[in-house]
């Protein structure tokens, strides 16, 4: 869950690229994004690469 801790102090105006491997990790990450009122910029799972881009 170190990834979720990295999402916590995201400064306003900055973007963070998040990658994950575990199946349930995306659900957990999206929950943190909603609770912290962050913006989901991009959600991509092309070619097996799982990538979310988040901003505040």
CHARMM internal coordinates of N, CA and C (Angstrom, degrees):
IC EDIT
DIST 1 N 1 CA 1.4335
DIST 1 CA 1 C 1.5268
ANGL 1 N 1 CA 1 C 112.08
DIST 1 C 2 N 1.3051
ANGL 1 CA 1 C 2 N 117.57
DIHE 1 N 1 CA 1 C 2 N 11.51
DIST 2 N 2 CA 1.4640
ANGL 1 C 2 N 2 CA 120.28
DIHE 1 CA 1 C 2 N 2 CA 176.11
DIST 2 CA 2 C 1.5174
ANGL 2 N 2 CA 2 C 110.51
DIHE 1 C 2 N 2 CA 2 C -60.81
DIST 2 C 3 N 1.3106
ANGL 2 CA 2 C 3 N 116.27
DIHE 2 N 2 CA 2 C 3 N -30.30
DIST 3 N 3 CA 1.4587
ANGL 2 C 3 N 3 CA 120.88
DIHE 2 CA 2 C 3 N 3 CA 178.27
DIST 3 CA 3 C 1.5194
ANGL 3 N 3 CA 3 C 110.62
DIHE 2 C 3 N 3 CA 3 C -61.46
DIST 3 C 4 N 1.3122
ANGL 3 CA 3 C 4 N 117.96
DIHE 3 N 3 CA 3 C 4 N -42.51
DIST 4 N 4 CA 1.4591
ANGL 3 C 4 N 4 CA 120.97
DIHE 3 CA 3 C 4 N 4 CA 179.52
DIST 4 CA 4 C 1.5166
ANGL 4 N 4 CA 4 C 111.17
DIHE 3 C 4 N 4 CA 4 C -66.28
DIST 4 C 5 N 1.3155
ANGL 4 CA 4 C 5 N 117.84
DIHE 4 N 4 CA 4 C 5 N -35.55
DIST 5 N 5 CA 1.4617
ANGL 4 C 5 N 5 CA 120.67
DIHE 4 CA 4 C 5 N 5 CA 176.50
DIST 5 CA 5 C 1.5166
ANGL 5 N 5 CA 5 C 110.83
DIHE 4 C 5 N 5 CA 5 C -65.94
DIST 5 C 6 N 1.3237
ANGL 5 CA 5 C 6 N 117.47
DIHE 5 N 5 CA 5 C 6 N -32.44
DIST 6 N 6 CA 1.4653
ANGL 5 C 6 N 6 CA 121.12
DIHE 5 CA 5 C 6 N 6 CA 178.34
DIST 6 CA 6 C 1.5211
ANGL 6 N 6 CA 6 C 111.04
DIHE 5 C 6 N 6 CA 6 C -67.73
DIST 6 C 7 N 1.3176
ANGL 6 CA 6 C 7 N 117.79
DIHE 6 N 6 CA 6 C 7 N -27.93
DIST 7 N 7 CA 1.4642
ANGL 6 C 7 N 7 CA 121.11
DIHE 6 CA 6 C 7 N 7 CA 178.95
DIST 7 CA 7 C 1.5254
ANGL 7 N 7 CA 7 C 112.57
DIHE 6 C 7 N 7 CA 7 C -73.91
DIST 7 C 8 N 1.3015
ANGL 7 CA 7 C 8 N 117.68
DIHE 7 N 7 CA 7 C 8 N -25.46
DIST 8 N 8 CA 1.4599
ANGL 7 C 8 N 8 CA 121.28
DIHE 7 CA 7 C 8 N 8 CA -172.75
DIST 8 CA 8 C 1.5310
ANGL 8 N 8 CA 8 C 114.24
DIHE 7 C 8 N 8 CA 8 C -58.96
DIST 8 C 9 N 1.3252
ANGL 8 CA 8 C 9 N 120.62
DIHE 8 N 8 CA 8 C 9 N -52.33
DIST 9 N 9 CA 1.4674
ANGL 8 C 9 N 9 CA 119.82
DIHE 8 CA 8 C 9 N 9 CA -173.33
DIST 9 CA 9 C 1.5319
ANGL 9 N 9 CA 9 C 114.27
DIHE 8 C 9 N 9 CA 9 C -91.45
DIST 9 C 10 N 1.3115
ANGL 9 CA 9 C 10 N 119.13
DIHE 9 N 9 CA 9 C 10 N 32.12
DIST 10 N 10 CA 1.4621
ANGL 9 C 10 N 10 CA 121.86
DIHE 9 CA 9 C 10 N 10 CA -177.16
DIST 10 CA 10 C 1.5281
ANGL 10 N 10 CA 10 C 109.77
DIHE 9 C 10 N 10 CA 10 C -65.50
DIST 10 C 11 N 1.3491
ANGL 10 CA 10 C 11 N 118.19
DIHE 10 N 10 CA 10 C 11 N 116.23
DIST 11 N 11 CA 1.4675
ANGL 10 C 11 N 11 CA 121.16
DIHE 10 CA 10 C 11 N 11 CA 179.80
DIST 11 CA 11 C 1.5305
ANGL 11 N 11 CA 11 C 111.53
DIHE 10 C 11 N 11 CA 11 C -67.53
DIST 11 C 12 N 1.3167
ANGL 11 CA 11 C 12 N 116.17
DIHE 11 N 11 CA 11 C 12 N 150.94
DIST 12 N 12 CA 1.4647
ANGL 11 C 12 N 12 CA 121.68
DIHE 11 CA 11 C 12 N 12 CA 179.07
DIST 12 CA 12 C 1.5232
ANGL 12 N 12 CA 12 C 109.94
DIHE 11 C 12 N 12 CA 12 C -60.67
DIST 12 C 13 N 1.3088
ANGL 12 CA 12 C 13 N 116.40
DIHE 12 N 12 CA 12 C 13 N 138.88
DIST 13 N 13 CA 1.4610
ANGL 12 C 13 N 13 CA 121.72
DIHE 12 CA 12 C 13 N 13 CA 177.81
DIST 13 CA 13 C 1.5160
ANGL 13 N 13 CA 13 C 114.92
DIHE 12 C 13 N 13 CA 13 C 85.56
DIST 13 C 14 N 1.3191
ANGL 13 CA 13 C 14 N 118.26
DIHE 13 N 13 CA 13 C 14 N -4.27
DIST 14 N 14 CA 1.4603
ANGL 13 C 14 N 14 CA 120.86
DIHE 13 CA 13 C 14 N 14 CA 179.81
DIST 14 CA 14 C 1.5191
ANGL 14 N 14 CA 14 C 110.43
DIHE 13 C 14 N 14 CA 14 C -103.10
DIST 14 C 15 N 1.3318
ANGL 14 CA 14 C 15 N 115.92
DIHE 14 N 14 CA 14 C 15 N 155.15
DIST 15 N 15 CA 1.4577
ANGL 14 C 15 N 15 CA 121.93
DIHE 14 CA 14 C 15 N 15 CA 177.21
DIST 15 CA 15 C 1.5192
ANGL 15 N 15 CA 15 C 109.60
DIHE 14 C 15 N 15 CA 15 C -113.31
DIST 15 C 16 N 1.3088
ANGL 15 CA 15 C 16 N 115.08
DIHE 15 N 15 CA 15 C 16 N 150.44
DIST 16 N 16 CA 1.4578
ANGL 15 C 16 N 16 CA 121.86
DIHE 15 CA 15 C 16 N 16 CA 178.75
DIST 16 CA 16 C 1.5189
ANGL 16 N 16 CA 16 C 108.12
DIHE 15 C 16 N 16 CA 16 C -130.68
DIST 16 C 17 N 1.3291
ANGL 16 CA 16 C 17 N 116.98
DIHE 16 N 16 CA 16 C 17 N 130.25
DIST 17 N 17 CA 1.4619
ANGL 16 C 17 N 17 CA 121.68
DIHE 16 CA 16 C 17 N 17 CA 175.95
DIST 17 CA 17 C 1.5236
ANGL 17 N 17 CA 17 C 108.04
DIHE 16 C 17 N 17 CA 17 C -96.88
DIST 17 C 18 N 1.3187
ANGL 17 CA 17 C 18 N 115.72
DIHE 17 N 17 CA 17 C 18 N 127.32
DIST 18 N 18 CA 1.4574
ANGL 17 C 18 N 18 CA 121.58
DIHE 17 CA 17 C 18 N 18 CA -175.95
DIST 18 CA 18 C 1.5243
ANGL 18 N 18 CA 18 C 109.04
DIHE 17 C 18 N 18 CA 18 C -119.73
DIST 18 C 19 N 1.3299
ANGL 18 CA 18 C 19 N 116.77
DIHE 18 N 18 CA 18 C 19 N 127.80
DIST 19 N 19 CA 1.4674
ANGL 18 C 19 N 19 CA 122.28
DIHE 18 CA 18 C 19 N 19 CA 175.32
DIST 19 CA 19 C 1.5257
ANGL 19 N 19 CA 19 C 107.83
DIHE 18 C 19 N 19 CA 19 C -117.80
DIST 19 C 20 N 1.3292
ANGL 19 CA 19 C 20 N 116.48
DIHE 19 N 19 CA 19 C 20 N 150.51
DIST 20 N 20 CA 1.4569
ANGL 19 C 20 N 20 CA 120.89
DIHE 19 CA 19 C 20 N 20 CA -179.88
DIST 20 CA 20 C 1.5158
ANGL 20 N 20 CA 20 C 110.48
DIHE 19 C 20 N 20 CA 20 C -145.49
DIST 20 C 21 N 1.3219
ANGL 20 CA 20 C 21 N 115.84
DIHE 20 N 20 CA 20 C 21 N 159.69
DIST 21 N 21 CA 1.4623
ANGL 20 C 21 N 21 CA 122.02
DIHE 20 CA 20 C 21 N 21 CA 179.50
DIST 21 CA 21 C 1.5295
ANGL 21 N 21 CA 21 C 112.00
DIHE 20 C 21 N 21 CA 21 C -117.56
DIST 21 C 22 N 1.3155
ANGL 21 CA 21 C 22 N 117.24
DIHE 21 N 21 CA 21 C 22 N -36.42
DIST 22 N 22 CA 1.4617
ANGL 21 C 22 N 22 CA 121.08
DIHE 21 CA 21 C 22 N 22 CA -175.50
DIST 22 CA 22 C 1.5268
ANGL 22 N 22 CA 22 C 111.05
DIHE 21 C 22 N 22 CA 22 C -76.24
DIST 22 C 23 N 1.3169
ANGL 22 CA 22 C 23 N 116.54
DIHE 22 N 22 CA 22 C 23 N 147.54
DIST 23 N 23 CA 1.4611
ANGL 22 C 23 N 23 CA 121.63
DIHE 22 CA 22 C 23 N 23 CA -176.72
DIST 23 CA 23 C 1.5230
ANGL 23 N 23 CA 23 C 113.41
DIHE 22 C 23 N 23 CA 23 C -62.39
DIST 23 C 24 N 1.3242
ANGL 23 CA 23 C 24 N 117.93
DIHE 23 N 23 CA 23 C 24 N -42.04
DIST 24 N 24 CA 1.4616
ANGL 23 C 24 N 24 CA 120.92
DIHE 23 CA 23 C 24 N 24 CA -176.65
DIST 24 CA 24 C 1.5230
ANGL 24 N 24 CA 24 C 113.28
DIHE 23 C 24 N 24 CA 24 C -84.16
DIST 24 C 25 N 1.2954
ANGL 24 CA 24 C 25 N 118.35
DIHE 24 N 24 CA 24 C 25 N -7.70
DIST 25 N 25 CA 1.4615
ANGL 24 C 25 N 25 CA 121.27
DIHE 24 CA 24 C 25 N 25 CA -176.06
DIST 25 CA 25 C 1.5245
ANGL 25 N 25 CA 25 C 111.75
DIHE 24 C 25 N 25 CA 25 C -63.77
DIST 25 C 26 N 1.3088
ANGL 25 CA 25 C 26 N 118.15
DIHE 25 N 25 CA 25 C 26 N -38.56
DIST 26 N 26 CA 1.4707
ANGL 25 C 26 N 26 CA 120.25
DIHE 25 CA 25 C 26 N 26 CA -179.06
DIST 26 CA 26 C 1.5235
ANGL 26 N 26 CA 26 C 110.36
DIHE 25 C 26 N 26 CA 26 C -61.03
DIST 26 C 27 N 1.3112
ANGL 26 CA 26 C 27 N 116.80
DIHE 26 N 26 CA 26 C 27 N -43.64
DIST 27 N 27 CA 1.4688
ANGL 26 C 27 N 27 CA 120.54
DIHE 26 CA 26 C 27 N 27 CA 178.55
DIST 27 CA 27 C 1.5280
ANGL 27 N 27 CA 27 C 110.80
DIHE 26 C 27 N 27 CA 27 C -59.08
DIST 27 C 28 N 1.3270
ANGL 27 CA 27 C 28 N 117.41
DIHE 27 N 27 CA 27 C 28 N -44.70
DIST 28 N 28 CA 1.4592
ANGL 27 C 28 N 28 CA 121.61
DIHE 27 CA 27 C 28 N 28 CA -179.88
DIST 28 CA 28 C 1.5211
ANGL 28 N 28 CA 28 C 111.44
DIHE 27 C 28 N 28 CA 28 C -64.57
DIST 28 C 29 N 1.3246
ANGL 28 CA 28 C 29 N 116.85
DIHE 28 N 28 CA 28 C 29 N -41.31
DIST 29 N 29 CA 1.4654
ANGL 28 C 29 N 29 CA 121.43
DIHE 28 CA 28 C 29 N 29 CA 179.59
DIST 29 CA 29 C 1.5276
ANGL 29 N 29 CA 29 C 110.26
DIHE 28 C 29 N 29 CA 29 C -64.75
DIST 29 C 30 N 1.3314
ANGL 29 CA 29 C 30 N 117.66
DIHE 29 N 29 CA 29 C 30 N -44.30
DIST 30 N 30 CA 1.4638
ANGL 29 C 30 N 30 CA 120.98
DIHE 29 CA 29 C 30 N 30 CA 179.50
DIST 30 CA 30 C 1.5253
ANGL 30 N 30 CA 30 C 111.55
DIHE 29 C 30 N 30 CA 30 C -63.94
DIST 30 C 31 N 1.3203
ANGL 30 CA 30 C 31 N 117.68
DIHE 30 N 30 CA 30 C 31 N -32.90
DIST 31 N 31 CA 1.4628
ANGL 30 C 31 N 31 CA 121.29
DIHE 30 CA 30 C 31 N 31 CA 176.20
DIST 31 CA 31 C 1.5196
ANGL 31 N 31 CA 31 C 110.72
DIHE 30 C 31 N 31 CA 31 C -63.47
DIST 31 C 32 N 1.3257
ANGL 31 CA 31 C 32 N 117.37
DIHE 31 N 31 CA 31 C 32 N -45.02
DIST 32 N 32 CA 1.4644
ANGL 31 C 32 N 32 CA 121.27
DIHE 31 CA 31 C 32 N 32 CA 178.18
DIST 32 CA 32 C 1.5232
ANGL 32 N 32 CA 32 C 110.18
DIHE 31 C 32 N 32 CA 32 C -63.37
DIST 32 C 33 N 1.3273
ANGL 32 CA 32 C 33 N 117.33
DIHE 32 N 32 CA 32 C 33 N -41.15
DIST 33 N 33 CA 1.4658
ANGL 32 C 33 N 33 CA 121.32
DIHE 32 CA 32 C 33 N 33 CA 179.82
DIST 33 CA 33 C 1.5276
ANGL 33 N 33 CA 33 C 109.97
DIHE 32 C 33 N 33 CA 33 C -59.80
DIST 33 C 34 N 1.3214
ANGL 33 CA 33 C 34 N 117.54
DIHE 33 N 33 CA 33 C 34 N -45.09
DIST 34 N 34 CA 1.4691
ANGL 33 C 34 N 34 CA 120.94
DIHE 33 CA 33 C 34 N 34 CA 179.94
DIST 34 CA 34 C 1.5188
ANGL 34 N 34 CA 34 C 111.54
DIHE 33 C 34 N 34 CA 34 C -66.29
DIST 34 C 35 N 1.3168
ANGL 34 CA 34 C 35 N 117.59
DIHE 34 N 34 CA 34 C 35 N -43.63
DIST 35 N 35 CA 1.4724
ANGL 34 C 35 N 35 CA 120.90
DIHE 34 CA 34 C 35 N 35 CA -178.42
DIST 35 CA 35 C 1.5222
ANGL 35 N 35 CA 35 C 111.97
DIHE 34 C 35 N 35 CA 35 C -64.56
DIST 35 C 36 N 1.3212
ANGL 35 CA 35 C 36 N 116.56
DIHE 35 N 35 CA 35 C 36 N -37.86
DIST 36 N 36 CA 1.4676
ANGL 35 C 36 N 36 CA 121.05
DIHE 35 CA 35 C 36 N 36 CA -178.03
DIST 36 CA 36 C 1.5262
ANGL 36 N 36 CA 36 C 112.80
DIHE 35 C 36 N 36 CA 36 C -87.22
DIST 36 C 37 N 1.3215
ANGL 36 CA 36 C 37 N 116.30
DIHE 36 N 36 CA 36 C 37 N 0.61
DIST 37 N 37 CA 1.4680
ANGL 36 C 37 N 37 CA 122.56
DIHE 36 CA 36 C 37 N 37 CA -179.66
DIST 37 CA 37 C 1.5244
ANGL 37 N 37 CA 37 C 111.84
DIHE 36 C 37 N 37 CA 37 C 57.74
DIST 37 C 38 N 1.3288
ANGL 37 CA 37 C 38 N 115.90
DIHE 37 N 37 CA 37 C 38 N 39.74
DIST 38 N 38 CA 1.4533
ANGL 37 C 38 N 38 CA 121.73
DIHE 37 CA 37 C 38 N 38 CA 173.43
DIST 38 CA 38 C 1.5213
ANGL 38 N 38 CA 38 C 108.39
DIHE 37 C 38 N 38 CA 38 C -83.12
DIST 38 C 39 N 1.3117
ANGL 38 CA 38 C 39 N 116.77
DIHE 38 N 38 CA 38 C 39 N 167.10
DIST 39 N 39 CA 1.4530
ANGL 38 C 39 N 39 CA 122.63
DIHE 38 CA 38 C 39 N 39 CA 179.64
DIST 39 CA 39 C 1.5203
ANGL 39 N 39 CA 39 C 109.34
DIHE 38 C 39 N 39 CA 39 C -108.52
DIST 39 C 40 N 1.3139
ANGL 39 CA 39 C 40 N 116.18
DIHE 39 N 39 CA 39 C 40 N 130.33
DIST 40 N 40 CA 1.4586
ANGL 39 C 40 N 40 CA 121.39
DIHE 39 CA 39 C 40 N 40 CA 175.49
DIST 40 CA 40 C 1.5190
ANGL 40 N 40 CA 40 C 107.37
DIHE 39 C 40 N 40 CA 40 C -85.55
DIST 40 C 41 N 1.3284
ANGL 40 CA 40 C 41 N 116.91
DIHE 40 N 40 CA 40 C 41 N 109.79
DIST 41 N 41 CA 1.4604
ANGL 40 C 41 N 41 CA 122.73
DIHE 40 CA 40 C 41 N 41 CA -176.77
DIST 41 CA 41 C 1.5196
ANGL 41 N 41 CA 41 C 110.57
DIHE 40 C 41 N 41 CA 41 C -82.11
DIST 41 C 42 N 1.3327
ANGL 41 CA 41 C 42 N 116.84
DIHE 41 N 41 CA 41 C 42 N -42.54
DIST 42 N 42 CA 1.4596
ANGL 41 C 42 N 42 CA 121.00
DIHE 41 CA 41 C 42 N 42 CA -175.94
DIST 42 CA 42 C 1.5238
ANGL 42 N 42 CA 42 C 110.20
DIHE 41 C 42 N 42 CA 42 C -150.52
DIST 42 C 43 N 1.3258
ANGL 42 CA 42 C 43 N 115.29
DIHE 42 N 42 CA 42 C 43 N 142.66
DIST 43 N 43 CA 1.4605
ANGL 42 C 43 N 43 CA 122.26
DIHE 42 CA 42 C 43 N 43 CA 177.33
DIST 43 CA 43 C 1.5213
ANGL 43 N 43 CA 43 C 106.85
DIHE 42 C 43 N 43 CA 43 C -133.40
DIST 43 C 44 N 1.3301
ANGL 43 CA 43 C 44 N 116.71
DIHE 43 N 43 CA 43 C 44 N 110.13
DIST 44 N 44 CA 1.4588
ANGL 43 C 44 N 44 CA 120.36
DIHE 43 CA 43 C 44 N 44 CA -174.18
DIST 44 CA 44 C 1.5238
ANGL 44 N 44 CA 44 C 110.71
DIHE 43 C 44 N 44 CA 44 C -133.15
DIST 44 C 45 N 1.3266
ANGL 44 CA 44 C 45 N 115.72
DIHE 44 N 44 CA 44 C 45 N 135.39
DIST 45 N 45 CA 1.4634
ANGL 44 C 45 N 45 CA 121.37
DIHE 44 CA 44 C 45 N 45 CA 174.21
DIST 45 CA 45 C 1.5211
ANGL 45 N 45 CA 45 C 109.28
DIHE 44 C 45 N 45 CA 45 C -129.77
DIST 45 C 46 N 1.3134
ANGL 45 CA 45 C 46 N 117.34
DIHE 45 N 45 CA 45 C 46 N 36.01
DIST 46 N 46 CA 1.4615
ANGL 45 C 46 N 46 CA 122.66
DIHE 45 CA 45 C 46 N 46 CA -178.87
DIST 46 CA 46 C 1.5215
ANGL 46 N 46 CA 46 C 111.23
DIHE 45 C 46 N 46 CA 46 C -71.85
DIST 46 C 47 N 1.3160
ANGL 46 CA 46 C 47 N 116.53
DIHE 46 N 46 CA 46 C 47 N 140.68
DIST 47 N 47 CA 1.4654
ANGL 46 C 47 N 47 CA 123.62
DIHE 46 CA 46 C 47 N 47 CA 174.78
DIST 47 CA 47 C 1.5225
ANGL 47 N 47 CA 47 C 113.11
DIHE 46 C 47 N 47 CA 47 C 52.70
DIST 47 C 48 N 1.3300
ANGL 47 CA 47 C 48 N 117.47
DIHE 47 N 47 CA 47 C 48 N 31.86
DIST 48 N 48 CA 1.4553
ANGL 47 C 48 N 48 CA 120.68
DIHE 47 CA 47 C 48 N 48 CA 179.03
DIST 48 CA 48 C 1.5123
ANGL 48 N 48 CA 48 C 114.21
DIHE 47 C 48 N 48 CA 48 C 79.57
DIST 48 C 49 N 1.3328
ANGL 48 CA 48 C 49 N 117.34
DIHE 48 N 48 CA 48 C 49 N -3.66
DIST 49 N 49 CA 1.4674
ANGL 48 C 49 N 49 CA 120.72
DIHE 48 CA 48 C 49 N 49 CA 177.34
DIST 49 CA 49 C 1.5197
ANGL 49 N 49 CA 49 C 108.06
DIHE 48 C 49 N 49 CA 49 C -87.14
DIST 49 C 50 N 1.2849
ANGL 49 CA 49 C 50 N 117.12
DIHE 49 N 49 CA 49 C 50 N 120.98
DIST 50 N 50 CA 1.4593
ANGL 49 C 50 N 50 CA 122.07
DIHE 49 CA 49 C 50 N 50 CA -179.25
DIST 50 CA 50 C 1.5248
ANGL 50 N 50 CA 50 C 107.69
DIHE 49 C 50 N 50 CA 50 C -102.34
DIST 50 C 51 N 1.3337
ANGL 50 CA 50 C 51 N 116.67
DIHE 50 N 50 CA 50 C 51 N 114.87
DIST 51 N 51 CA 1.4596
ANGL 50 C 51 N 51 CA 120.96
DIHE 50 CA 50 C 51 N 51 CA -173.81
DIST 51 CA 51 C 1.5173
ANGL 51 N 51 CA 51 C 110.46
DIHE 50 C 51 N 51 CA 51 C -141.06
DIST 51 C 52 N 1.3298
ANGL 51 CA 51 C 52 N 116.01
DIHE 51 N 51 CA 51 C 52 N 129.80
DIST 52 N 52 CA 1.4558
ANGL 51 C 52 N 52 CA 123.14
DIHE 51 CA 51 C 52 N 52 CA 171.14
DIST 52 CA 52 C 1.5202
ANGL 52 N 52 CA 52 C 107.33
DIHE 51 C 52 N 52 CA 52 C -117.07
DIST 52 C 53 N 1.3177
ANGL 52 CA 52 C 53 N 117.29
DIHE 52 N 52 CA 52 C 53 N 140.60
DIST 53 N 53 CA 1.4556
ANGL 52 C 53 N 53 CA 121.72
DIHE 52 CA 52 C 53 N 53 CA 172.91
DIST 53 CA 53 C 1.5195
ANGL 53 N 53 CA 53 C 106.32
DIHE 52 C 53 N 53 CA 53 C -115.60
DIST 53 C 54 N 1.3340
ANGL 53 CA 53 C 54 N 116.42
DIHE 53 N 53 CA 53 C 54 N 124.98
DIST 54 N 54 CA 1.4551
ANGL 53 C 54 N 54 CA 123.41
DIHE 53 CA 53 C 54 N 54 CA -173.66
DIST 54 CA 54 C 1.5202
ANGL 54 N 54 CA 54 C 109.07
DIHE 53 C 54 N 54 CA 54 C -122.64
DIST 54 C 55 N 1.3425
ANGL 54 CA 54 C 55 N 116.92
DIHE 54 N 54 CA 54 C 55 N 143.19
DIST 55 N 55 CA 1.4637
ANGL 54 C 55 N 55 CA 120.58
DIHE 54 CA 54 C 55 N 55 CA 174.00
DIST 55 CA 55 C 1.5170
ANGL 55 N 55 CA 55 C 108.91
DIHE 54 C 55 N 55 CA 55 C -136.33
DIST 55 C 56 N 1.3397
ANGL 55 CA 55 C 56 N 114.82
DIHE 55 N 55 CA 55 C 56 N 167.31
DIST 56 N 56 CA 1.4596
ANGL 55 C 56 N 56 CA 119.26
DIHE 55 CA 55 C 56 N 56 CA 178.63
DIST 56 CA 56 C 1.4920
ANGL 56 N 56 CA 56 C 108.94
DIHE 55 C 56 N 56 CA 56 C -118.13
END
COOR INIT
IC SEED 1 N 1 CA 1 C
IC BUILD
